[in-house]
Amino acid sequence: MIKIYGKENCGRCQSLKTRLNNDNIEFEYIDDMKTLMIVASKARVMSAPVVEKDGVFYSMEKFLEVL
């Protein structure tokens, strides 16, 4: 399962959700700023969204490369 950690009013988060929906890829979206900050810090990703797939964390750009 793919998890996306995002935040309110995030254009990049919305763009990624739209892309995954259009490609019929299932994902869970977590819209919680505290959780996002914790995950981003651990993953060393400096911008939302942070994507988790199979226990590996990605920035949006890196995730789209492996998608």
Rosetta constraint file for C-alpha pairs under 8 A:
AtomPair CA 1 CA 26 HARMONIC 7.05 0.50
AtomPair CA 1 CA 27 HARMONIC 6.09 0.50
AtomPair CA 1 CA 28 HARMONIC 7.47 0.50
AtomPair CA 1 CA 53 HARMONIC 6.44 0.50
AtomPair CA 1 CA 54 HARMONIC 7.13 0.50
AtomPair CA 2 CA 26 HARMONIC 6.96 0.50
AtomPair CA 2 CA 27 HARMONIC 4.69 0.50
AtomPair CA 2 CA 28 HARMONIC 6.25 0.50
AtomPair CA 2 CA 51 HARMONIC 7.05 0.50
AtomPair CA 2 CA 52 HARMONIC 5.75 0.50
AtomPair CA 2 CA 53 HARMONIC 4.81 0.50
AtomPair CA 2 CA 54 HARMONIC 7.45 0.50
AtomPair CA 3 CA 27 HARMONIC 5.62 0.50
AtomPair CA 3 CA 28 HARMONIC 4.76 0.50
AtomPair CA 3 CA 29 HARMONIC 5.94 0.50
AtomPair CA 3 CA 30 HARMONIC 7.21 0.50
AtomPair CA 3 CA 51 HARMONIC 5.75 0.50
AtomPair CA 3 CA 52 HARMONIC 5.06 0.50
AtomPair CA 3 CA 53 HARMONIC 6.60 0.50
AtomPair CA 4 CA 27 HARMONIC 7.14 0.50
AtomPair CA 4 CA 28 HARMONIC 6.17 0.50
AtomPair CA 4 CA 29 HARMONIC 4.85 0.50
AtomPair CA 4 CA 30 HARMONIC 6.01 0.50
AtomPair CA 4 CA 49 HARMONIC 6.42 0.50
AtomPair CA 4 CA 50 HARMONIC 5.85 0.50
AtomPair CA 4 CA 51 HARMONIC 4.59 0.50
AtomPair CA 4 CA 52 HARMONIC 6.40 0.50
AtomPair CA 5 CA 29 HARMONIC 6.18 0.50
AtomPair CA 5 CA 30 HARMONIC 4.89 0.50
AtomPair CA 5 CA 31 HARMONIC 6.24 0.50
AtomPair CA 5 CA 32 HARMONIC 7.40 0.50
AtomPair CA 5 CA 35 HARMONIC 7.48 0.50
AtomPair CA 5 CA 36 HARMONIC 5.43 0.50
AtomPair CA 5 CA 39 HARMONIC 7.82 0.50
AtomPair CA 5 CA 48 HARMONIC 7.24 0.50
AtomPair CA 5 CA 49 HARMONIC 5.54 0.50
AtomPair CA 5 CA 50 HARMONIC 5.13 0.50
AtomPair CA 5 CA 51 HARMONIC 6.27 0.50
AtomPair CA 6 CA 10 HARMONIC 7.21 0.50
AtomPair CA 6 CA 13 HARMONIC 5.88 0.50
AtomPair CA 6 CA 29 HARMONIC 7.18 0.50
AtomPair CA 6 CA 30 HARMONIC 6.13 0.50
AtomPair CA 6 CA 31 HARMONIC 5.11 0.50
AtomPair CA 6 CA 32 HARMONIC 6.88 0.50
AtomPair CA 6 CA 33 HARMONIC 7.28 0.50
AtomPair CA 6 CA 36 HARMONIC 6.24 0.50
AtomPair CA 6 CA 48 HARMONIC 5.61 0.50
AtomPair CA 6 CA 49 HARMONIC 4.73 0.50
AtomPair CA 6 CA 50 HARMONIC 6.73 0.50
AtomPair CA 7 CA 13 HARMONIC 7.37 0.50
AtomPair CA 7 CA 31 HARMONIC 5.05 0.50
AtomPair CA 7 CA 32 HARMONIC 6.14 0.50
AtomPair CA 7 CA 33 HARMONIC 5.77 0.50
AtomPair CA 7 CA 36 HARMONIC 7.39 0.50
AtomPair CA 7 CA 48 HARMONIC 7.14 0.50
AtomPair CA 7 CA 49 HARMONIC 7.56 0.50
AtomPair CA 8 CA 31 HARMONIC 6.65 0.50
AtomPair CA 10 CA 14 HARMONIC 6.33 0.50
AtomPair CA 10 CA 48 HARMONIC 7.52 0.50
AtomPair CA 11 CA 15 HARMONIC 6.08 0.50
AtomPair CA 12 CA 16 HARMONIC 6.23 0.50
AtomPair CA 12 CA 48 HARMONIC 7.13 0.50
AtomPair CA 12 CA 49 HARMONIC 6.83 0.50
AtomPair CA 13 CA 17 HARMONIC 6.24 0.50
AtomPair CA 13 CA 48 HARMONIC 6.71 0.50
AtomPair CA 13 CA 49 HARMONIC 5.38 0.50
AtomPair CA 14 CA 18 HARMONIC 6.10 0.50
AtomPair CA 15 CA 19 HARMONIC 6.21 0.50
AtomPair CA 16 CA 20 HARMONIC 6.22 0.50
AtomPair CA 16 CA 60 HARMONIC 7.48 0.50
AtomPair CA 17 CA 21 HARMONIC 6.07 0.50
AtomPair CA 18 CA 22 HARMONIC 6.04 0.50
AtomPair CA 19 CA 23 HARMONIC 6.24 0.50
AtomPair CA 20 CA 24 HARMONIC 6.07 0.50
AtomPair CA 20 CA 25 HARMONIC 5.10 0.50
AtomPair CA 20 CA 26 HARMONIC 7.26 0.50
AtomPair CA 20 CA 27 HARMONIC 7.74 0.50
AtomPair CA 21 CA 25 HARMONIC 5.98 0.50
AtomPair CA 21 CA 26 HARMONIC 7.42 0.50
AtomPair CA 31 CA 36 HARMONIC 7.77 0.50
AtomPair CA 32 CA 36 HARMONIC 6.09 0.50
AtomPair CA 33 CA 37 HARMONIC 6.12 0.50
AtomPair CA 34 CA 38 HARMONIC 6.36 0.50
AtomPair CA 35 CA 39 HARMONIC 6.11 0.50
AtomPair CA 36 CA 40 HARMONIC 5.81 0.50
AtomPair CA 36 CA 48 HARMONIC 7.76 0.50
AtomPair CA 36 CA 50 HARMONIC 7.40 0.50
AtomPair CA 37 CA 41 HARMONIC 5.99 0.50
AtomPair CA 38 CA 42 HARMONIC 6.33 0.50
AtomPair CA 39 CA 43 HARMONIC 5.97 0.50
AtomPair CA 39 CA 50 HARMONIC 7.50 0.50
AtomPair CA 40 CA 44 HARMONIC 5.64 0.50
AtomPair CA 40 CA 45 HARMONIC 4.95 0.50
AtomPair CA 40 CA 46 HARMONIC 6.44 0.50
AtomPair CA 40 CA 47 HARMONIC 7.62 0.50
AtomPair CA 40 CA 48 HARMONIC 7.95 0.50
AtomPair CA 40 CA 50 HARMONIC 6.40 0.50
AtomPair CA 41 CA 45 HARMONIC 6.61 0.50
AtomPair CA 41 CA 46 HARMONIC 7.64 0.50
AtomPair CA 43 CA 57 HARMONIC 5.92 0.50
AtomPair CA 43 CA 58 HARMONIC 7.50 0.50
AtomPair CA 45 CA 50 HARMONIC 6.86 0.50
AtomPair CA 45 CA 58 HARMONIC 7.33 0.50
AtomPair CA 45 CA 59 HARMONIC 5.93 0.50
AtomPair CA 47 CA 59 HARMONIC 7.37 0.50
AtomPair CA 48 CA 59 HARMONIC 7.54 0.50
AtomPair CA 48 CA 60 HARMONIC 7.63 0.50
AtomPair CA 49 CA 59 HARMONIC 6.65 0.50
AtomPair CA 49 CA 60 HARMONIC 6.06 0.50
AtomPair CA 50 CA 57 HARMONIC 6.78 0.50
AtomPair CA 50 CA 58 HARMONIC 5.89 0.50
AtomPair CA 50 CA 59 HARMONIC 5.20 0.50
AtomPair CA 50 CA 60 HARMONIC 6.38 0.50
AtomPair CA 51 CA 57 HARMONIC 5.56 0.50
AtomPair CA 51 CA 58 HARMONIC 5.07 0.50
AtomPair CA 51 CA 59 HARMONIC 6.23 0.50
AtomPair CA 51 CA 60 HARMONIC 6.59 0.50
AtomPair CA 51 CA 63 HARMONIC 6.90 0.50
AtomPair CA 52 CA 56 HARMONIC 5.48 0.50
AtomPair CA 52 CA 57 HARMONIC 4.46 0.50
AtomPair CA 52 CA 58 HARMONIC 6.32 0.50
AtomPair CA 53 CA 57 HARMONIC 6.56 0.50
AtomPair CA 58 CA 62 HARMONIC 5.70 0.50
AtomPair CA 58 CA 63 HARMONIC 5.39 0.50
AtomPair CA 59 CA 63 HARMONIC 6.09 0.50
AtomPair CA 60 CA 64 HARMONIC 6.24 0.50
AtomPair CA 61 CA 65 HARMONIC 6.45 0.50
AtomPair CA 62 CA 66 HARMONIC 6.58 0.50
AtomPair CA 63 CA 67 HARMONIC 6.01 0.50
